[in-house]
Amino acid sequence: MASLQVNPWEMGSGIWIAHTPSAKDWFTFIDPVDNYNPFGIGDGQLTIRVAKRGYGDPNNWFSGYSGGLLCSMDGSGNGFAQQYGYFEVSMWCPGGPNTWPAFWLLDRTSLVAPGTAGAEIDIVEEYGNWGTPPNDLQPDNYMATWHRWANGNGSDGGKGSAVSAPGLTAGYHRFGVDIEPDTIVWYYDRTEVWRVPSYDEAKRPMFLLLNLALGGGTYNNAAGDDYDWNLTPNPSDLRVAYVVVWASPNSPNY
């Protein structure tokens, strides 16, 4: 059986690290150690699991739940990034209340030069809570988004597009984006769903992040001001068939 090479913070001999390289995790993402490994490989797929492990959430921010994140670059800029081309994942979203799977890109330049404006391209963010809680969840929708982060902090630009995708949580689907000097185009199952003009920060080498977290969607507690973590299926799995990147003719490594 194949193994997944994941290191906590530094790329080293691994292919991925288990946290956002700028140390800005917004959810409890844990390292693949001992009995708390959020990653599994078998039956031709990668599984990223959110579970109520009672580990990694000492402040009980998420009622003891923790999940997994994979990133292709560490905080020193070691790892994989590519300028221009097509980035795609084939994955099966869990779709349960509060689940929040995502496949997204960040630019290397702003990572290694703090204070530099940066780019974020969200290829897919799927929310288990999309509609009006608690019963109108509508999981078969997702967001495609771009951000321009000013000076590595607040956003001074960005826009998202909601994509309706019936059957999204019923099986594997392909989510992709093509970044070129003039345009950025998002795809669902290899069909174009949105395009925008490219912008300077997105024209840099971009690295990959893939994760399963909780939150992000509509609040669903009784007061309507937070999440009811008791509604989250325990465990919840994001299943991934592959992650692939193709260089375009505009890419230096084409």
C-alpha positions in Angstrom: 0.0 0.0 0.0 1.3 3.5 -0.9 2.2 5.9 1.9 1.6 9.6 2.1 4.6 11.7 2.8 3.5 14.5 5.2 5.7 16.5 7.5 4.3 18.9 10.2 5.9 22.2 9.2 9.0 21.7 7.0 9.0 20.0 3.7 12.2 17.9 4.4 11.9 14.6 2.6 8.1 14.9 2.4 5.8 16.0 -0.4 3.3 17.9 1.8 3.2 19.7 5.1 0.2 19.5 7.4 -0.4 23.2 8.1 -0.7 26.5 6.3 2.9 27.5 5.8 2.4 31.0 7.2 1.1 29.5 10.5 -2.4 30.9 10.0 -4.5 27.8 10.5 -8.1 28.8 11.1 -9.2 25.3 12.2 -7.5 22.5 14.2 -5.4 20.7 11.6 -3.3 18.0 13.2 -0.1 16.3 12.3 -0.1 12.6 11.0 1.1 11.0 14.2 0.2 7.9 16.2 -3.5 7.3 16.4 -4.5 10.8 15.4 -3.5 10.7 11.7 -6.2 12.5 9.7 -5.0 11.1 6.4 -5.5 7.6 5.0 -4.7 5.8 1.8 -6.5 2.8 0.5 -8.9 1.5 -2.1 -7.4 3.9 -4.6 -8.1 7.0 -2.8 -6.8 9.5 -0.2 -9.1 10.2 2.8 -8.9 13.4 4.8 -11.0 12.9 8.0 -12.6 15.3 10.4 -13.4 13.6 13.7 -14.1 14.3 17.3 -10.7 12.9 18.5 -10.4 14.9 21.7 -6.9 15.8 20.5 -5.5 19.0 19.0 -8.4 21.2 20.2 -7.3 22.2 23.8 -9.5 25.3 23.9 -12.5 23.3 22.7 -13.1 25.8 19.9 -14.6 23.0 17.7 -16.1 20.8 20.4 -13.0 18.5 20.2 -13.1 18.1 16.4 -10.0 18.2 14.3 -9.2 17.7 10.6 -6.5 17.6 8.0 -4.7 19.9 5.6 -2.1 19.3 2.9 0.1 22.0 1.6 2.7 21.7 -1.2 5.1 24.4 0.2 6.6 25.2 3.6 7.2 28.6 5.2 10.7 28.8 3.7 9.4 28.4 0.1 10.5 24.8 -0.3 8.2 22.5 -2.2 6.0 22.7 -5.3 4.6 25.8 -7.0 3.8 26.5 -10.6 3.4 29.7 -12.6 0.6 29.4 -15.1 -1.3 26.2 -16.0 -4.2 24.0 -15.0 -4.7 22.8 -11.4 -7.3 20.0 -10.8 -8.5 17.8 -8.0 -10.9 14.8 -8.2 -12.7 14.6 -4.9 -15.9 13.5 -3.2 -17.3 16.1 -0.8 -18.8 14.8 2.5 -21.8 17.2 2.4 -22.8 16.8 6.1 -23.7 19.7 8.4 -20.8 22.1 9.1 -18.3 20.3 6.8 -16.0 22.6 4.8 -13.8 20.9 2.2 -11.6 23.1 0.0 -8.9 23.0 -2.8 -7.1 26.3 -3.2 -3.9 28.1 -4.2 -1.6 30.8 -2.8 1.3 32.6 -4.4 4.8 31.8 -3.3 6.1 35.4 -3.6 4.0 36.8 -0.7 4.9 33.8 1.4 8.6 34.3 1.3 8.4 38.1 1.3 6.1 39.1 4.1 4.3 42.3 3.6 4.0 41.8 -0.1 0.4 41.8 -1.6 -0.6 38.2 -2.5 -3.1 36.1 -4.4 -5.5 33.4 -3.3 -7.4 31.3 -5.8 -10.2 29.2 -4.3 -10.9 26.5 -6.8 -13.7 25.0 -4.7 -15.1 25.7 -1.2 -18.1 23.4 -0.5 -20.2 24.1 2.6 -22.3 21.5 4.4 -24.5 24.5 5.4 -25.4 26.5 2.3 -29.1 27.4 2.7 -31.2 28.3 5.7 -30.6 26.0 8.7 -31.3 23.6 10.1 -33.1 21.7 7.4 -32.4 23.6 4.1 -28.8 22.6 3.8 -28.5 22.5 0.0 -25.0 20.9 -0.1 -24.9 20.7 -3.9 -23.4 24.2 -4.3 -19.9 25.5 -4.0 -18.0 28.8 -4.2 -15.2 29.7 -6.7 -13.3 32.7 -5.5 -10.3 35.0 -6.0 -8.7 37.3 -3.5 -6.0 39.9 -3.5 -4.5 40.2 -0.1 -3.0 43.6 0.5 0.4 43.6 2.3 -0.3 40.0 3.4 -3.2 41.0 5.6 -6.5 42.6 4.7 -8.2 42.1 1.3 -8.4 45.0 -1.1 -9.9 43.0 -3.9 -11.8 39.8 -4.6 -14.9 38.2 -5.9 -16.7 34.9 -5.7 -19.1 33.0 -7.9 -21.6 30.5 -6.6 -21.8 27.3 -8.6 -24.8 25.0 -8.6 -23.7 21.4 -9.0 -26.5 18.8 -8.5 -25.1 15.5 -7.3 -22.0 17.2 -5.9 -22.0 15.1 -2.7 -23.0 11.9 -4.4 -19.7 10.9 -5.9 -16.4 12.0 -7.4 -16.2 15.3 -9.3 -13.4 17.3 -10.9 -12.7 20.9 -9.8 -10.1 22.9 -11.8 -8.7 26.3 -12.6 -6.6 27.5 -15.5 -4.4 30.5 -14.7 -3.0 32.4 -17.6 -1.5 35.8 -18.1 -4.8 37.3 -19.3 -7.5 35.1 -17.7 -8.4 32.8 -14.9 -11.0 30.2 -15.7 -12.7 27.8 -13.3 -14.1 24.4 -14.3 -16.4 21.8 -12.8 -16.1 18.3 -14.4 -14.0 20.0 -17.2 -16.9 22.4 -18.0 -16.2 26.1 -17.6 -18.2 27.7 -14.8 -16.6 31.1 -14.4 -13.8 33.4 -15.7 -12.2 36.6 -14.7 -9.4 38.8 -15.9 -6.1 37.8 -14.4 -4.3 40.1 -11.9 -0.6 40.6 -11.1 -0.4 38.6 -7.9 -2.0 35.6 -9.5 0.6 35.6 -12.3 3.3 34.3 -9.9 4.1 30.6 -9.0 1.1 29.2 -7.0 1.2 26.4 -4.5 -1.5 24.0 -3.5 -3.6 23.4 -0.4 -6.2 20.7 0.1 -8.2 20.3 3.4 -11.3 19.3 5.2 -12.3 21.7 8.0 -15.5 22.6 9.7 -17.5 25.9 9.5 -17.6 28.4 6.6 -21.3 28.0 5.8 -24.5 29.3 7.3 -24.7 29.3 11.1 -27.0 26.6 12.3 -27.3 26.8 16.1 -30.6 27.7 17.8 -29.6 31.3 18.2 -28.4 31.6 14.6 -25.1 33.1 15.6 -22.7 30.1 15.6 -22.4 26.5 14.6 -23.9 23.5 16.3 -21.0 21.1 16.3 -23.3 18.3 17.6 -24.9 18.2 14.1 -21.5 17.3 12.5 -21.3 13.7 11.3 -18.5 12.0 13.3 -16.4 11.1 11.4 -16.7 13.0 8.1 -14.5 12.1 5.2 -13.3 14.0 2.1 -12.3 11.4 -0.5 -9.7 12.4 -3.1 -8.8 10.4 -6.2 -6.0 12.6 -7.4 -4.4 16.1 -7.5 -2.8 17.0 -10.8 -1.1 20.1 -12.3 -0.4 20.7 -15.9 1.9 23.5 -17.1 0.6 25.7 -19.9 2.7 27.0 -22.8 3.0 30.2 -20.8 4.7 28.4 -17.9 8.5 28.6 -17.6 8.5 24.8 -17.0 6.3 23.9 -20.0 
